[in-house]
Amino acid sequence: MRIDILTVVPELLDSPLSHSIVGRAVKKGLVEIHIHNLRKYGLGPRRNVDDYSYGGDAGMVLMVEPVFRMIAELKAERDYDEVIYMSPDGDILDQPMANELSLKGNLIILCGHYKGIDHRIREHLITREISIGDYVLSGGEIPAAVVVDSIVRLIPGALTDETSALSDSFQDDLLSPPVYTRPASFNGWDVPEVLLSGDPRKIQAWQDEQALERTARLRPGLLKK
Ligand code: SAH
């Protein structure tokens, strides 16, 4: 898999994508992540990438040309499955969407900034728009990092214990059961007995029951699916 991220603030993406599970997946060669600064195709001596919006709305808008040229350069080198724009009015990211995206080959992700991007980019160049929730952030970089993390951890080999992504919350429309580690007792707070029983059937039954109970209480909408 290859992911190309287009941004005017590449610094915002460096750290979240170079450590922990995502960073290791990159080092293992499971995914290539390339971050491109849109200023490469900025206009004029100051490499401008934004301008005032027509109609006089407050806030700067990312111009068509730098985005168009950056995408054209990438598409000349390989085919892309999706050209994604991070946008508060896009389809809201959830686990089924992350699962679907993790099966793709090459993705471009465009991060907006300021007031947004010239709408012609969305009309002519973007194939998919994704939001990470109904609130507005300053730029698309943190949302892009969220999407990339949710995808990359699903690539086989990214997690050390292969089964562990499957038992995460939302994978079967159930929340995950609680987890504990040593010591078995701390400060008078005890780990549930059954987890110390060594009986895999009993443990599984307890985990299933906990998952159902937590889902019914915390995310009843998931059970209705
Ligand atoms: N004026 C726009 C918001 C612009 S915020 C509006 O009202 O819809 C600047 C950029 O941040 C956007 O272009 C988008 O790329 C990104 N962004 C902000 N909130 C987001 C969210 N919830 N999900 C995905 N991207 C978001």
Residues whose N, C-alpha, C, O or C-beta is under 5 A from the ligand:
A	BS01	SAH	M86 S87 P88 C111 G112 H113 Y114 K115 G116 I117 I130 S131 I132 G133 Y135 V136 L137 S138 G139 G140 P143
